[in-house]
Amino acid sequence: MNEHKKIVIVGATSAIATHAARIWAQKGHTEFFLLGRDSSRLNRVAEDLKARGTQNSVLTLVINFTNPEEIQRVVKQVVSDGAADIVLIAHGSLSDQQRAQNDLVYAQNELIINGVSAVLFAEAFATTLELAGRGTLAVIGSVAGDRGRRSNYVYGAAKGLVTRYVQGLQHRFAGTAIKVVLIKPGPTETPMTAALVANGLKAAPVDEVAQSMVAAIDRGAPEAYAPGKWWVIMMIIRHLPRFVFNKMNI
Ligand SMILES: NC(=O)c1ccc[n+]([C@@H]2O[C@H](COP(=O)([O-])OP(=O)(O)OC[C@H]3O[C@@H](n4cnc5c(N)ncnc54)[C@H](OP(=O)(O)O)[C@@H]3O)[C@@H](O)[C@H]2O)c1
């Protein structure tokens, strides 16, 4: 396949997003808009993508992820010469649950970056896709958003917000050519989980997760667990009766 595509990645320095971008870059003739908070990290990703596909163009934009006016302005700028074919919203931070319980400023920041910020980007891009009448908006949520658990419910609550929000967008665009895709990774080997993996957490290889994410985006699937086995695991976790769930240390 060698069609021209415009792909916007919010949180483009994320390891999962970077691996997805490499898959898209190899397909050729892609116009990338990479949004992030740090220009040198963004530039490294941009150079890597340019080296992988000579027909690709890569632009980077530094943005404050928690400023609604800036989000609105930058999104308008990104689509000023044409709507995006794919928008991927990838940023996130694995919250320290214990710290969040004791430091409400930290808890607020985590809820905002993982939840509110992601939905504000989604809302701003949704409007541009609606105007174009087509396109795919993908957001990375998490299995953690499926059921609140004592070990990570601040992060889980923010991802739960993303889940419910995406459901609403899917309802809004039902029957149109606009697809809204929610990706729910299980534990994945990225910088976000490096410390946990070093302490024995079993996590999926990032390229495997990126491949299932890209496949789900290509299909326009409403929801995709990555790897797919998490669909079964989370179905069980969601349906466990409270008296069983409350005895589990998860
Ligand atoms: N890894 C997992 O096990 C796992 C599981 C489920 C869901 N997820 C979700 O997958 C997505 C990608 O994560 P990843 O695993 O690829 O982790 P990652 O490599 O650590 O990437 C995290 C990304 O979020 C950005 N970010 C973090 N805090 C930010 C802030 N305050 N403002 C702006 N950007 C911020 C980082 O930017 P900088 O590069 O500038 O720091 C980076 O682009 C996230 O939404 C995460 O919640 C990950």
PDBQT file of the ligand as one rigid body, heavy atoms in Angstrom, charges set to zero:
ROOT
HETATM    1  N1  LIG A 301       3.224   0.604  29.350  1.00  0.00    +0.000 N 
HETATM    2  C1  LIG A 301       2.150   0.049  29.874  1.00  0.00    +0.000 C 
HETATM    3  O1  LIG A 301       2.225  -0.986  30.589  1.00  0.00    +0.000 OA
HETATM    4  C2  LIG A 301       0.780   0.620  29.587  1.00  0.00    +0.000 A 
HETATM    5  C3  LIG A 301      -0.360  -0.147  29.946  1.00  0.00    +0.000 A 
HETATM    6  C4  LIG A 301      -1.612   0.378  29.711  1.00  0.00    +0.000 A 
HETATM    7  C5  LIG A 301      -1.748   1.614  29.128  1.00  0.00    +0.000 A 
HETATM    8  N2  LIG A 301      -0.622   2.337  28.794  1.00  0.00    +0.000 N 
HETATM    9  C6  LIG A 301      -0.821   3.645  28.187  1.00  0.00    +0.000 C 
HETATM   10  O2  LIG A 301      -0.134   3.675  26.957  1.00  0.00    +0.000 OA
HETATM   11  C7  LIG A 301       0.181   5.034  26.621  1.00  0.00    +0.000 C 
HETATM   12  C8  LIG A 301       1.614   5.117  26.175  1.00  0.00    +0.000 C 
HETATM   13  O3  LIG A 301       2.465   4.816  27.260  1.00  0.00    +0.000 OA
HETATM   14  P1  LIG A 301       3.882   4.087  27.081  1.00  0.00    +0.000 P 
HETATM   15  O4  LIG A 301       3.753   2.774  27.738  1.00  0.00    +0.000 OA
HETATM   16  O5  LIG A 301       4.288   4.158  25.659  1.00  0.00    +0.000 OA
HETATM   17  O6  LIG A 301       4.788   4.943  28.047  1.00  0.00    +0.000 OA
HETATM   18  P2  LIG A 301       6.023   5.936  27.797  1.00  0.00    +0.000 P 
HETATM   19  O7  LIG A 301       6.938   5.415  26.764  1.00  0.00    +0.000 OA
HETATM   20  O8  LIG A 301       6.553   6.194  29.167  1.00  0.00    +0.000 OA
HETATM   21  O9  LIG A 301       5.339   7.246  27.213  1.00  0.00    +0.000 OA
HETATM   22  C9  LIG A 301       4.592   8.129  27.996  1.00  0.00    +0.000 C 
HETATM   23  C10 LIG A 301       4.258   9.322  27.133  1.00  0.00    +0.000 C 
HETATM   24  O10 LIG A 301       3.425  10.231  27.858  1.00  0.00    +0.000 OA
HETATM   25  C11 LIG A 301       4.068  11.520  27.844  1.00  0.00    +0.000 C 
HETATM   26  N3  LIG A 301       3.766  12.236  29.079  1.00  0.00    +0.000 N 
HETATM   27  C12 LIG A 301       3.826  11.771  30.349  1.00  0.00    +0.000 A 
HETATM   28  N4  LIG A 301       3.501  12.742  31.212  1.00  0.00    +0.000 NA
HETATM   29  C13 LIG A 301       3.251  13.842  30.473  1.00  0.00    +0.000 A 
HETATM   30  C14 LIG A 301       2.874  15.179  30.785  1.00  0.00    +0.000 A 
HETATM   31  N5  LIG A 301       2.685  15.574  32.051  1.00  0.00    +0.000 N 
HETATM   32  N6  LIG A 301       2.689  16.055  29.771  1.00  0.00    +0.000 NA
HETATM   33  C15 LIG A 301       2.861  15.668  28.492  1.00  0.00    +0.000 A 
HETATM   34  N7  LIG A 301       3.230  14.422  28.122  1.00  0.00    +0.000 NA
HETATM   35  C16 LIG A 301       3.414  13.514  29.109  1.00  0.00    +0.000 A 
HETATM   36  C17 LIG A 301       5.562  11.230  27.712  1.00  0.00    +0.000 C 
HETATM   37  O11 LIG A 301       6.240  12.373  27.251  1.00  0.00    +0.000 OA
HETATM   38  P3  LIG A 301       7.842  12.552  27.499  1.00  0.00    +0.000 P 
HETATM   39  O12 LIG A 301       8.524  11.628  26.528  1.00  0.00    +0.000 OA
HETATM   40  O13 LIG A 301       8.073  13.976  27.187  1.00  0.00    +0.000 OA
HETATM   41  O14 LIG A 301       8.109  12.166  28.915  1.00  0.00    +0.000 OA
HETATM   42  C18 LIG A 301       5.497  10.108  26.674  1.00  0.00    +0.000 C 
HETATM   43  O15 LIG A 301       5.249  10.624  25.400  1.00  0.00    +0.000 OA
HETATM   44  C19 LIG A 301      -0.168   5.860  27.871  1.00  0.00    +0.000 C 
HETATM   45  O16 LIG A 301      -1.431   6.445  27.685  1.00  0.00    +0.000 OA
HETATM   46  C20 LIG A 301      -0.245   4.809  28.966  1.00  0.00    +0.000 C 
HETATM   47  O17 LIG A 301      -1.078   5.228  30.027  1.00  0.00    +0.000 OA
HETATM   48  C21 LIG A 301       0.638   1.863  28.999  1.00  0.00    +0.000 A 
ENDROOT
TORSDOF 0
